Amino acid sequence: MSDFETIKARDKKYFMNTYSPVDIAFDRGDGCYLTDTEGKTYLDFLAGIAVNSLGYNHPVFTEALTAQAHKVAVVSNYFYSEPRGLMAQVLMRGTHLNKAFFCNSGAEANECAIKLARKYFYARGEHRYKIVSALHSFHGRTLATVTATGQEQYNKPFSPLPAGIGEYVPYNDIAALEKALSDPEVAAFLIEPIQCEGGIIPATKEYLEAARKLTEANGQLLIFDEVQTGAARTGKFWAFEHYGIKPDIVTSAKGIGGGFPVAACMATDEVAEAWKPGDHGTTFGANPLACAVGYAVCTKLREPGFMEHVAVCGKRLMDGLKTIKSPYIKDIRGLGLVVGMEMESEAIANKIYMTMLDRGFILNVAGHKVMRFVPPLIITEEQIDTMIAALKEVVEDL
């Protein structure tokens, strides 16, 4: 294995400059811990940004990956494969959703959702094509999904942006939503039940209920982006289950693969029927390797008691953060194991992030000044207490 400076120099020479990495290279992981190339171990409260739902080196993940790799990794979607149907079945179990399309990333899942919404109305002979989304949202990095993202820092450099996407409404503002959806050319409202990249901002129940009522009254579709909030992250398999809302389309990625790239766009039968063979596709999506791993991971997440554990640990995390006393803390919010602690400024949030990293804890800053906590879902109450004790010392010493 190369030393850190060699890894860094090679990366700088050959890898595109799209990230600003910290001077750490991780070499291996186990459970909720990561170890760098220098041998230092870190307790991880980021999980690859809500990706590693079962942590690292979990036997459910590694055994499914190994077993399927010994069979077949990729076959063309011109043919059937068993893992594809199994993955779809476990994802939609107990919901009103009926059909899934698999791809490789959350951005692709949202791109699929946008295309499906437009195709749905095209097939019905209706001139509806506009997609409304929220300010401070985040929906991906493709040209369409970055346009749907309500943050100029992400989409302005790529102008001109695709037409019909990118009418943004203030989050949790029912009056603004009602006005935007009154446009007869609107096909769908794309919304995150919790704005994660925007700073861990949960939607109010009243807002999501209004979104459902308004879209139904106007004959529009409601799309939930659950790329970060799905896969048991909130203490239920899907965040929409907390609200009693039934979206027409739901997208997901990250945690459903437990670290393996797989994403899904799911819809009701009525909406999914708009697709005809050839309308949409992908080379690697629904490959047997990804679906076998995803099926194993999601089956584990649905085991009795697992989501109850997430809820208990989420409360432990939230309660622990509330014991920290500092004038720099402006708010603490979240649901399950997606929790944010809003600080007074970006500078303070980044200082906490770097200090905690130096002490062996991996956190993250979202929405510029919000400490984001999205640990592996197998995190223990004792590990949460350990992190809280360190964070308390860091924050109260500011």
C-alpha positions as CSV (number, residue, x, y, z in Angstrom):
1,M,0.0,0.0,0.0
2,S,1.3,3.5,-0.9
3,D,1.9,6.0,1.8
4,F,-0.4,9.0,2.1
5,E,1.8,11.5,0.3
6,T,2.1,9.2,-2.7
7,I,-1.7,8.7,-2.8
8,K,-2.3,12.4,-2.6
9,A,0.2,13.3,-5.3
10,R,-1.2,10.6,-7.7
11,D,-4.7,11.8,-7.1
12,K,-3.7,15.5,-7.7
13,K,-2.0,14.5,-10.9
14,Y,-4.7,12.3,-12.4
15,F,-8.0,13.0,-10.8
16,M,-10.2,15.9,-11.9
17,N,-10.4,18.9,-9.4
18,T,-14.0,18.5,-8.4
19,Y,-13.5,18.0,-4.6
20,S,-11.6,19.6,-1.8
21,P,-10.5,16.5,0.2
22,V,-9.1,16.6,3.7
23,D,-5.6,15.3,4.1
24,I,-6.8,11.8,5.1
25,A,-6.9,8.6,3.0
26,F,-9.1,5.8,4.4
27,D,-7.8,2.3,4.0
28,R,-10.3,0.0,5.7
29,G,-13.4,0.0,7.9
30,D,-15.2,-2.2,10.4
31,G,-18.6,-1.6,11.9
32,C,-18.9,2.1,12.6
33,Y,-15.1,2.7,12.4
34,L,-12.8,3.8,9.6
35,T,-9.0,3.5,9.7
36,D,-6.7,5.7,7.6
37,T,-3.4,4.8,5.9
38,E,-1.5,6.0,9.0
39,G,-3.3,3.6,11.2
40,K,-5.6,6.1,13.0
41,T,-9.1,5.0,13.7
42,Y,-12.2,7.2,13.5
43,L,-15.8,6.8,14.7
44,D,-17.9,7.6,11.7
45,F,-21.0,9.7,11.9
46,L,-21.2,10.4,8.2
47,A,-21.4,6.9,6.7
48,G,-20.3,8.1,3.2
49,I,-23.2,10.6,3.5
50,A,-25.9,8.3,4.6
51,V,-24.7,5.5,2.3
52,N,-23.2,2.8,4.5
53,S,-26.4,1.8,6.3
54,L,-24.8,-1.4,7.8
55,G,-21.5,0.3,8.4
56,Y,-18.3,-1.4,7.1
57,N,-17.4,-5.0,6.5
58,H,-20.9,-6.2,7.6
59,P,-21.3,-9.9,6.8
60,V,-24.7,-9.4,5.2
61,F,-23.0,-7.0,2.7
62,T,-19.8,-8.9,2.1
63,E,-21.4,-12.3,1.8
64,A,-24.0,-11.2,-0.7
65,L,-21.4,-9.4,-2.7
66,T,-19.0,-12.3,-2.8
67,A,-21.7,-14.9,-3.5
68,Q,-23.2,-13.0,-6.5
69,A,-19.7,-12.1,-7.8
70,H,-19.0,-15.8,-8.1
71,K,-22.2,-16.2,-10.2
72,V,-22.6,-13.2,-12.6
73,A,-22.0,-9.5,-12.1
74,V,-23.7,-7.9,-15.1
75,V,-26.1,-9.1,-17.8
76,S,-28.0,-7.0,-20.3
77,N,-31.4,-5.8,-19.3
78,Y,-32.6,-7.6,-22.4
79,F,-32.7,-10.6,-20.2
80,Y,-34.2,-11.5,-16.8
81,S,-32.2,-12.0,-13.6
82,E,-33.6,-13.0,-10.2
83,P,-32.0,-10.3,-8.0
84,R,-33.8,-7.6,-9.9
85,G,-37.3,-8.7,-9.0
86,L,-36.2,-9.6,-5.4
87,M,-34.8,-6.1,-4.9
88,A,-37.9,-4.4,-6.2
89,Q,-40.1,-6.6,-4.1
90,V,-38.3,-5.9,-0.8
91,L,-38.1,-2.1,-1.5
92,M,-41.8,-1.6,-2.1
93,R,-43.1,-4.1,0.5
94,G,-45.9,-2.7,2.5
95,T,-46.3,0.4,0.4
96,H,-48.7,1.6,-2.3
97,L,-45.9,1.6,-4.9
98,N,-45.9,-1.1,-7.5
99,K,-43.1,-0.8,-10.0
100,A,-39.4,0.0,-9.7
101,F,-36.6,1.1,-12.2
102,F,-33.0,0.6,-11.0
103,C,-30.1,2.8,-11.9
104,N,-26.8,3.7,-10.3
105,S,-27.2,7.0,-8.4
106,G,-29.7,9.3,-6.8
107,A,-29.3,11.8,-9.6
108,E,-30.2,9.1,-12.1
109,A,-33.2,8.1,-10.1
110,N,-34.5,11.7,-10.0
111,E,-33.7,12.1,-13.7
112,C,-35.9,9.0,-14.3
113,A,-38.7,10.5,-12.1
114,I,-38.6,13.7,-14.1
115,K,-38.8,11.9,-17.4
116,L,-41.5,9.5,-16.1
117,A,-43.7,12.5,-15.0
118,R,-43.4,14.1,-18.4
119,K,-44.0,10.8,-20.3
120,Y,-47.1,10.2,-18.1
121,F,-48.7,13.4,-19.3
122,Y,-47.4,13.0,-22.9
123,A,-49.1,9.6,-23.1
124,R,-52.3,11.1,-21.9
125,G,-52.2,13.9,-24.5
126,E,-51.8,16.6,-21.9
127,H,-49.3,19.5,-22.3
128,R,-47.8,19.3,-18.9
129,Y,-44.0,19.3,-18.6
130,K,-42.9,21.8,-15.8
131,I,-41.3,20.5,-12.6
132,V,-41.7,22.6,-9.5
133,S,-39.2,22.1,-6.7
134,A,-38.1,23.9,-3.5
135,L,-35.5,26.5,-2.7
136,H,-32.5,25.1,-1.0
137,S,-33.3,21.6,-2.3
138,F,-30.7,19.2,-3.7
139,H,-31.7,16.6,-6.3
140,G,-28.4,15.6,-8.1
141,R,-25.7,16.6,-10.5
142,T,-27.0,15.8,-13.9
143,L,-28.1,18.8,-16.0
144,A,-31.8,18.1,-15.3
145,T,-31.4,17.4,-11.6
146,V,-29.0,20.2,-10.9
147,T,-31.6,22.5,-12.5
148,A,-34.3,21.1,-10.2
149,T,-31.9,21.8,-7.3
150,G,-32.9,25.1,-5.8
151,Q,-29.4,26.5,-5.1
152,E,-27.6,28.7,-7.5
153,Q,-24.2,27.6,-6.4
154,Y,-24.9,24.2,-7.9
155,N,-26.7,25.2,-11.2
156,K,-25.7,28.7,-12.2
157,P,-22.3,27.7,-13.7
158,F,-24.1,25.4,-16.1
159,S,-26.5,27.8,-17.8
160,P,-28.5,27.8,-20.0
161,L,-30.4,25.3,-18.0
162,P,-33.1,23.0,-19.4
163,A,-36.5,24.6,-19.8
164,G,-39.5,23.7,-17.7
165,I,-37.4,22.6,-14.7
166,G,-36.5,25.0,-11.9
167,E,-39.5,26.9,-10.6
168,Y,-38.5,27.1,-7.0
169,V,-40.9,27.7,-4.1
170,P,-39.9,28.4,-0.4
171,Y,-39.9,25.2,1.6
172,N,-42.8,24.8,4.0
173,D,-44.7,27.7,2.4
174,I,-48.1,26.4,1.5
175,A,-49.3,29.7,-0.1
176,A,-46.3,29.9,-2.4
177,L,-46.8,26.2,-3.4
178,E,-50.5,26.7,-4.1
179,K,-49.6,29.6,-6.5
180,A,-46.9,27.7,-8.3
181,L,-49.1,24.6,-8.8
182,S,-51.9,26.7,-10.2
183,D,-50.0,26.7,-13.5
184,P,-51.8,24.3,-15.9
185,E,-48.5,23.3,-17.5
186,V,-47.0,21.9,-14.2
187,A,-46.5,18.1,-14.4
188,A,-45.1,17.5,-10.9
189,F,-43.9,18.8,-7.6
190,L,-40.5,17.3,-6.6
191,I,-39.8,17.5,-2.9
192,E,-37.5,16.1,-0.2
193,P,-39.4,15.2,3.0
194,I,-36.2,16.4,4.8
195,Q,-33.9,18.8,3.0
196,C,-30.6,17.1,3.9
197,E,-28.0,19.0,1.8
198,G,-30.0,22.2,2.6
199,G,-29.3,21.8,6.3
200,I,-31.4,19.0,7.7
201,I,-34.8,20.8,7.5
202,P,-37.8,18.6,7.9
203,A,-41.0,19.4,6.1
204,T,-44.0,20.0,8.3
205,K,-46.9,17.5,8.1
206,E,-49.2,20.3,7.1
207,Y,-46.9,21.2,4.1
208,L,-46.7,17.7,2.8
209,E,-50.5,17.2,3.3
210,A,-51.1,20.4,1.3
211,A,-48.7,19.2,-1.4
212,R,-50.7,16.0,-1.8
213,K,-54.0,17.7,-1.8
214,L,-53.0,20.4,-4.3
215,T,-51.3,18.0,-6.7
216,E,-54.4,15.7,-6.6
217,A,-56.8,18.6,-7.1
218,N,-54.7,19.9,-10.1
219,G,-54.2,16.5,-11.6
220,Q,-50.4,16.7,-11.0
221,L,-47.9,14.1,-9.7
222,L,-46.2,14.3,-6.4
223,I,-42.6,13.1,-6.4
224,F,-40.7,12.4,-3.1
225,D,-36.9,12.4,-3.3
226,E,-35.9,10.0,-0.6
227,V,-32.3,9.5,-1.8
228,Q,-31.0,10.4,1.7
229,T,-34.0,9.7,3.9
230,G,-35.0,6.3,2.6
231,A,-33.7,2.8,3.7
232,A,-34.7,3.1,7.4
233,R,-32.7,6.3,7.9
234,T,-35.6,8.0,9.7
235,G,-36.8,5.0,11.8
236,K,-39.3,3.9,9.1
237,F,-38.2,2.4,5.8
238,W,-39.5,5.5,4.0
239,A,-39.9,9.0,5.4
240,F,-43.2,9.4,3.7
241,E,-44.6,6.7,6.1
242,H,-44.2,9.2,9.0
243,Y,-46.6,11.6,7.3
244,G,-49.3,9.3,6.0
245,I,-48.7,10.7,2.5
246,K,-48.7,8.6,-0.7
247,P,-46.5,10.1,-3.4
248,D,-47.0,9.0,-7.0
249,I,-43.2,8.5,-7.5
250,V,-40.5,7.9,-4.9
251,T,-36.7,8.0,-5.6
252,S,-34.0,6.4,-3.5
253,A,-30.3,5.5,-3.5
254,K,-27.5,5.7,-0.9
255,G,-28.5,3.4,2.0
256,I,-30.5,0.9,-0.1
257,G,-27.2,-0.6,-1.3
258,G,-25.3,-0.3,1.9
259,G,-22.3,1.0,0.1
260,F,-22.8,-0.6,-3.3
261,P,-24.0,1.8,-6.1
262,V,-27.7,1.2,-6.7
263,A,-30.7,3.5,-6.9
264,A,-34.4,3.2,-7.6
265,C,-37.2,5.2,-9.1
266,M,-40.5,3.7,-7.9
267,A,-44.1,4.5,-8.9
268,T,-47.7,3.4,-8.7
269,D,-48.9,1.1,-11.4
270,E,-51.0,3.9,-13.0
271,V,-47.9,6.1,-13.4
272,A,-45.5,3.4,-14.3
273,E,-47.7,2.2,-17.2
274,A,-46.6,5.4,-19.1
275,W,-43.3,3.7,-19.8
276,K,-43.0,1.6,-23.0
277,P,-40.0,-0.5,-24.0
278,G,-37.3,1.8,-25.2
279,D,-38.5,4.9,-23.4
280,H,-35.8,4.7,-20.7
281,G,-32.9,2.4,-19.9
282,T,-29.4,2.1,-18.5
283,T,-26.5,-0.3,-19.1
284,F,-25.5,-1.0,-15.5
285,G,-28.8,-0.4,-13.7
286,A,-30.5,-3.5,-12.2
287,N,-27.3,-5.5,-12.7
288,P,-27.4,-8.8,-10.6
289,L,-24.5,-7.8,-8.4
290,A,-26.0,-4.5,-7.3
291,C,-29.5,-5.9,-6.8
292,A,-28.3,-9.0,-4.9
293,V,-26.4,-6.8,-2.5
294,G,-29.3,-4.3,-2.3
295,Y,-31.7,-7.1,-1.6
296,A,-29.6,-8.5,1.2
297,V,-29.1,-5.1,2.8
298,C,-32.7,-4.0,2.6
299,T,-33.9,-7.4,3.9
300,K,-31.6,-6.8,6.9
301,L,-33.0,-3.3,7.4
302,R,-36.5,-4.7,7.4
303,E,-35.7,-7.3,10.1
304,P,-38.0,-7.0,13.2
305,G,-36.5,-4.5,15.7
306,F,-34.0,-2.9,13.2
307,M,-36.0,0.3,12.6
308,E,-36.9,0.5,16.3
309,H,-33.2,0.5,17.0
310,V,-32.8,3.4,14.6
311,A,-35.6,5.4,16.3
312,V,-34.1,4.7,19.7
313,C,-30.6,5.8,18.7
314,G,-32.0,8.8,16.9
315,K,-33.6,10.0,20.1
316,R,-30.4,9.3,22.0
317,L,-28.5,11.4,19.5
318,M,-31.0,14.2,19.6
319,D,-31.3,14.2,23.4
320,G,-27.5,14.2,23.7
321,L,-27.0,17.1,21.4
322,K,-29.5,19.1,23.4
323,T,-27.3,18.7,26.5
324,I,-24.6,20.8,24.9
325,K,-24.8,24.4,26.1
326,S,-23.5,27.0,23.7
327,P,-24.6,30.4,22.4
328,Y,-23.3,29.3,19.0
329,I,-26.0,26.5,18.7
330,K,-29.1,27.9,17.0
331,D,-31.2,24.8,16.5
332,I,-31.2,21.0,16.7
333,R,-33.6,19.1,14.4
334,G,-34.1,15.9,12.4
335,L,-35.8,12.6,12.4
336,G,-34.3,9.2,13.3
337,L,-30.6,9.1,12.4
338,V,-30.6,12.1,10.1
339,V,-30.0,15.0,12.6
340,G,-28.6,18.5,12.2
341,M,-27.2,21.0,14.7
342,E,-27.3,24.5,13.2
343,M,-24.5,26.8,14.3
344,E,-24.2,30.5,14.3
345,S,-21.9,30.6,11.3
346,E,-20.1,28.5,8.6
347,A,-16.8,29.3,10.2
348,I,-17.8,27.9,13.5
349,A,-19.3,24.8,11.9
350,N,-16.2,24.1,9.9
351,K,-14.0,24.6,13.0
352,I,-16.1,22.0,14.9
353,Y,-15.8,19.6,11.9
354,M,-12.0,19.9,11.7
355,T,-11.5,19.7,15.5
356,M,-13.7,16.6,15.8
357,L,-11.9,15.0,12.9
358,D,-8.6,15.6,14.6
359,R,-10.0,13.8,17.7
360,G,-11.1,10.8,15.7
361,F,-14.8,11.6,14.8
362,I,-16.1,12.0,11.3
363,L,-18.9,14.6,10.9
364,N,-20.0,16.8,8.1
365,V,-21.3,20.3,7.5
366,A,-24.5,20.7,5.4
367,G,-26.3,23.9,4.4
368,H,-23.1,25.8,5.1
369,K,-23.4,25.9,8.9
370,V,-25.3,22.8,10.0
371,M,-23.4,19.9,11.6
372,R,-24.9,16.8,9.9
373,F,-25.1,13.5,11.8
374,V,-25.9,10.5,9.5
375,P,-24.1,7.5,11.1
376,P,-24.3,3.9,10.0
377,L,-27.7,2.6,11.2
378,I,-25.9,0.0,13.3
379,I,-24.5,2.7,15.6
380,T,-24.9,2.0,19.3
381,E,-26.1,4.2,22.1
382,E,-22.7,3.9,23.7
383,Q,-21.0,5.1,20.5
384,I,-23.4,8.0,20.4
385,D,-22.6,8.9,24.0
386,T,-18.8,8.8,23.2
387,M,-19.2,11.2,20.3
388,I,-21.5,13.5,22.3
389,A,-19.0,13.7,25.1
390,A,-16.2,14.7,22.7
391,L,-18.5,17.2,20.8
392,K,-19.7,18.8,24.1
393,E,-16.1,19.5,25.0
394,V,-15.3,20.9,21.6
395,V,-18.4,23.1,21.3
396,E,-18.4,24.4,24.9
397,D,-14.7,25.3,24.6
398,L,-15.3,27.6,21.6
